[in-house]
Structure formats: structure tokens, C-alpha cells
Amino acid sequence: MGILAFFKEPSAAEPIKDAEQIKKTYSHFRLRMFYSCFIGYAMFYLCKKNIAAALPSMSTELGYSNLELGVIGSSLYFTYAIGKFVNGMIADRSDVRKFLPVGLILAGLANICFALSFFVFTPGKFTFFGLPSATILLWVLAFFWGCNGWFQSMGFPPVAKSLTYWFSNSERATKWAMWSTSHQTGTFLAVILSGFLIAKFGWQAAFVIPGIMAILIALWLFNRLRDKPQSIGLPDIEEYREPERAKEAAKADAEDDGLSYIQILVKNVLTNKAVWALALAYVFVYVIRFGTEDWIIKYLVEAKENTLELASMKLACLPLFGFFGTISAGLISDKIFKGARAPINVIFLLGVIVCMTGLYFNGTGPNFIDNAFFALTGKSLVSVFKINGSGIIDILLIGFSGFFTYGPQMLIGGVCAIESSSKKVASAVTGFTGTFGYVGAMLSGLGTGFVVDKFGWNGALAFWGLSALVCALICLPMCFKKSAKTEKSQG
């Protein structure tokens, strides 16, 4: 109870009466909350996606198989899967200003311990009760990476709460899409920074440096963040920006008046068929997302004999393209499909299948890009750009796989989930779908490691492509149904 008391949501402050002061304060803090949530969540990713660049070096130095590396990676997803829902329920009633920075500090410490454990349990140095140090180190690494997963799960729920309470319904999808690019920003920076650190100082530096950065950023976030607008004397965001919509929302939520938080949670999340369908689809989105993010570098190094630097550069295109995919999904959904989300999910998932198929066939025959470039210039692509045509196609396919993956990732577990539920459980419903997402991430780690060991890297491409197909089939019936929110308002 002491921990819950520490995180307890602050009481509402004395309401500000002056309309001009309300406008000025809202303008200041909405921007401040947005960039704080963006930077904070990107920093979480620097302490999570760094392992992607480290896997090849860890495999070589520690002698672990792909399945053993999958065990380490999946430990984060296992604890994250549980923690996201648990921390989602806690975050709904916690102070964002404390909850998010504490999670980031602990994630940073877990990264530092993960790296330093190598120097304590150095492979080949000793045995303990008949277990070689390499085996002990494997489980120690899995433990600390699992701890990191739990602390990482403290990041998204308070962000979801902040976006829900500081931005009104008519702008929320766009703002959510803009914030969601913090995933891609963090992944992009993590890959670039980790690749540099590993090349210069070894794989341990890719965890120590981001861990220290996370602690420093967390202290800054405590200064920047605030809880709900009411905690600093501001009115509810709908009342301030959309008074008519606020009245409609009040009527729609009136039936929840008098219910306890648990009763609202059960009604709007645990027994909500739409939320369950979204959660199931989210499993397969995360199989694709984390399969590609965590394993593409190792795929390029082993299957295509790329250097670590070249492979890291190619992977960096995935979140870079994903940035634009996220924004595009939000804008197309709002402007062209008039708020319908399912058609975008299906279209984008079909795009993922095309990209996985392209990676399978790329490099298996004569490269027309090389031939065309030589015919036009009399020089080879490698001599001019240090990369051949097959490598350029890899960049485009990997980049567009990110473009088509990040759109559904943002919509299904975030905007769609909240629109199918209630504002009062915004953190919990996104935590619920997020839990299923990280079940998929865990399956991605173990599943990818297994199929690569058994069937080679083409098996991994088939695994990710099949996951996209299953997810698209789950989303397809949603194209012909009204959202729960729409039905409720029209009823």
C-alpha cells in the first residue's frame, strides 16, 4: 500500500476562474505534456530496442544459439505482457508525474545491471553446482531483461492517460498518431546509437550508456510532467474545447455513474467483445513488429552477409519509414475513411505480406538495378554508393515493412481500443490490448528463434508474413461493423 500511496493521483486544485488564464495555461501545458510524453517514451525505447543491435555480438561472444537469445528477448515480453495491464490499472489512479519517471529510472538501472552481469558471470571462468558460467549468465541476463520489461510497462499507461485527458476527442487520433512516432524515433536512435557503441566499445556499452541517459531524462520529466488538467485548476478538456461533445459524452457515461472502478473495468474492458477482438489482432501485430525489429540485423548479417554497420543502417530504415506510416494511417483514417480504422489495418497488413515476400525473393537472381545502373553509367553501384541493387531493395522492403506495421500497431491497441471502451479506463484498456501485444512479442522471440534454428531465415520471413495474414483476417469483419462508440451514441 505504501507504493500505491506514493503514486496516488493528486486531488483537483482550486479551479481557475479567468478565461484568458485558462487559455494561456492550457496552451502551455498541452505542448509541454506532449513533448514530455514523446521524449520520455522514446527514451524507454533506447533501453529496449538496444538489444537488437547487440544480438549478433552476444551470439558470437557468448556462444548462445538463436533459441537461447530468444529466451533472453522473450523474458522482457513476458513481464511486459503482465505488467502492462497491471500497471494500466494502477496508472488510471496514479500521478503521471511520478509514475512515468520512476518507471524510466528503474528501466535504466535494469539495463545497467544487464550489462554488468557479464563481468560477474563471465562465460568459461567457473562452474556453480555443475552449471557452467555461460548457463548461469543466460538466466541472469534473462532475469534482468525481464525486470526491464516490467519497468518498461510503466511507460505506456501514464502516456495513454495523458493523451486522453489533455487532448479532446476530435483531435485525439491525430495527436496519438503524432505521439506514436516516438516508437519509431526511439527505435531509430537506439539502433544507430547501439551500433556505434558496440563497434567502439563492445555490446555492454549499448546498455550502460542508454541506462544512464534514461535516469537523467527521468529526473527532467519529473519537472515537466503533470497529472490531469484538473490537478492544476483547469477544466476538463472536452468542456474547454468541445462543450457540446462534452454533454454527449456525459450522457453516454451516465450509466457508469455510481459504479466502482472495477465494475467499470469489467463492463468496458473485460466483457467487451470488441476489445477482445482487438486484443487478439494485436498479438499478431506484435509478432511482426518485434520479429522484424529484433531479428532483422541478425538476418542480414547471417543470411545476406552484411556487416553489422550496414545491417544497422538497413534496420534504421524500418522505424524511419514507420514514422510516416503511423502519421499516414492516422490521417487517412480520419480524413478519407471518416474515422473508420479497420480498412486501414487490413490494407496495411497486406502491405506487410508483400514486403516479406519481396525479402524472400530479393537476391535470388540477377539484379536488374545493378544491370541498369551499369548500362547507364558504365560503373557498378558498389563502386559509387558502396551498396548493390539487392541492398537498395532490402532497404526499401525493410523500410516499407515498418511503414505498414506501425500503422496498425498505433490504431489497433491505442485509438481503436479507447474508442471501443471508456475514458475512465483509458490506461487499463490500452494496457489490456498491450498485454496481448506483448504475448505476441514473446511468441515472436521464441517463435523466430525456433523457426530460424529449424528452417533457416526464410522460415522467419514466412512466420512474419503468415502473422500479418491472420491479423488481417481478424480485422476484416470489423470493416463492416460500426464501432461500439458509434452504436452507443446512436442508440
PyMOL commands that set and color helices and strands:
alter all, ss='L'
color gray80, all
select helices_A, chain A and resi 2-7+19-46+50-62+66-91+96-120+133-152+156-166+169-201+205-224+229-232+237-241+243-256+261-270+273-303+308-336+342-361+368-377+381-385+389-419+423-455+457-480+484-490
alter helices_A, ss='H'
color red, helices_A
select strands_A, chain A and resi 127-128+131-132
alter strands_A, ss='S'
color yellow, strands_A
deselect
rebuild
show_as cartoon
